[in-house]
Amino acid sequence: EARRNDVILPAERVFFMTACWCEDENIIEKEQKFKLKTDKSLDYVNRKLHEWDSKSWADWLKNIRRYTIFQQHRRKLARQRQELDDAFPPNERLMKGINNMWFLKEGVIAVKRSDQYHWIGTFTFRDIQPGLSGNDRSHSVQSESCS
């Protein structure tokens, strides 16, 4: 049994869950390059749209077709960038783990009841260190905070 404040957990398995990525084929590096490329394209489109916004109405009307295409392109790039951030969080939210794995630093603590996980808190990784048992698969995780 575990107690904290007004919460009591019966003796059972507690799961620490977070996202992870395998570094095969340098997926993190490729993703970072794609983010940079997307950001550069988005900056270019935003600059062009800003230039058109500062022109006279007559100039703006002459270029309305191109303006509309750039608006659509900006929405597409922004959506792509958001999907990249959802799939691959920024580096400051990741940590290098064991066996060429990357882990999301934040996670949830859960218990499993009736084939469902119930979140009971969150945690943040501070470090992953090789275990002291001599077993290559043994590693300890130091948690910075739990709530």
C-alpha positions in Angstrom: 0.0 0.0 0.0 1.2 3.5 -0.8 -0.1 6.7 0.7 0.3 10.3 -0.3 -1.8 13.2 0.9 -5.4 11.9 0.7 -4.7 9.2 -1.9 -4.2 5.5 -1.0 -3.1 3.0 -3.5 -3.5 -0.7 -2.7 -0.5 -3.0 -3.2 -0.4 -3.6 -7.0 1.7 -3.0 -10.0 2.3 0.6 -10.9 3.2 1.5 -14.5 5.5 4.3 -15.5 4.6 5.1 -19.1 6.2 7.4 -21.6 6.9 7.5 -25.4 10.1 6.2 -26.9 11.8 6.0 -30.3 14.4 3.7 -31.7 17.3 5.5 -33.3 17.6 3.1 -36.2 18.5 4.9 -39.4 19.0 8.1 -37.5 15.3 8.9 -37.4 15.7 11.7 -34.8 18.4 13.4 -37.0 16.2 13.1 -40.1 13.2 14.5 -38.3 15.3 17.5 -37.1 16.4 18.2 -40.6 12.8 18.0 -41.9 11.7 20.4 -39.1 14.4 22.9 -40.2 13.4 22.6 -43.8 9.7 23.1 -42.9 10.6 26.1 -40.7 12.6 27.7 -43.5 9.7 27.3 -46.0 7.2 28.6 -43.4 9.5 31.7 -42.8 9.7 32.4 -46.5 5.9 32.1 -47.0 5.3 34.4 -44.0 7.8 37.0 -45.3 6.1 36.9 -48.7 2.6 37.3 -47.2 3.9 40.2 -45.0 5.3 41.9 -48.1 1.9 41.6 -49.8 0.1 42.9 -46.7 2.1 46.1 -46.8 1.4 46.8 -50.5 -1.4 49.0 -51.8 -4.8 47.6 -52.4 -4.3 47.8 -56.2 -1.1 45.7 -56.0 -2.7 43.3 -53.6 -5.7 42.7 -55.9 -3.4 42.1 -58.8 -1.7 39.3 -56.9 -4.8 37.9 -55.1 -4.4 34.5 -56.8 -0.8 34.1 -55.7 -1.7 35.5 -52.2 -4.4 32.8 -51.8 -2.0 30.1 -52.9 0.6 31.3 -50.4 -2.1 31.3 -47.6 -3.0 27.7 -48.4 0.7 26.8 -48.5 1.2 28.4 -45.1 -1.7 26.5 -43.6 -0.3 23.2 -45.0 3.2 24.0 -43.6 1.9 24.9 -40.2 -0.1 21.7 -40.1 3.0 19.7 -41.1 5.0 21.4 -38.4 2.4 20.7 -35.7 2.3 17.0 -36.8 6.1 16.8 -36.6 6.0 18.3 -33.1 3.3 15.9 -32.0 5.3 12.9 -33.4 8.7 14.1 -32.4 8.9 16.5 -29.5 11.6 19.2 -29.4 15.1 17.9 -28.3 14.8 19.5 -24.8 11.9 17.2 -24.1 13.9 14.1 -25.1 16.7 12.1 -23.5 19.0 9.5 -24.9 18.4 6.1 -23.3 20.0 2.7 -23.6 20.2 0.5 -26.7 19.8 3.4 -29.2 16.5 4.5 -27.7 15.2 8.0 -27.1 12.7 8.7 -24.4 10.2 11.5 -23.7 11.3 13.0 -20.4 7.7 13.3 -19.1 5.4 10.5 -18.5 2.4 9.2 -16.6 2.1 6.9 -13.6 -0.8 4.5 -13.9 -2.4 1.4 -12.4 -4.2 -1.2 -14.4 -7.7 -2.3 -13.5 -10.1 -4.3 -15.7 -7.9 -4.0 -18.8 -7.8 -0.2 -18.4 -5.0 2.1 -17.3 -5.9 4.7 -14.8 -3.6 7.7 -14.6 -2.7 8.5 -11.0 0.1 11.0 -11.6 3.0 12.2 -13.7 6.8 11.9 -13.6 9.9 13.5 -15.2 13.1 11.6 -15.9 16.3 13.0 -14.6 18.7 10.4 -15.9 19.0 6.8 -17.0 22.1 5.0 -15.6 23.5 1.5 -16.0 22.4 -0.8 -13.2 24.7 -2.0 -10.5 23.7 -5.6 -10.6 26.2 -6.6 -13.3 23.3 -7.5 -15.7 23.6 -5.6 -18.9 19.8 -5.3 -19.1 19.6 -3.8 -15.6 19.2 0.0 -15.6 18.0 2.4 -13.0 15.8 5.4 -13.7 16.1 8.5 -11.5 12.9 10.4 -11.4 13.1 14.1 -10.8 9.6 14.7 -9.7 6.4 12.8 -9.2 3.0 14.4 -8.7 
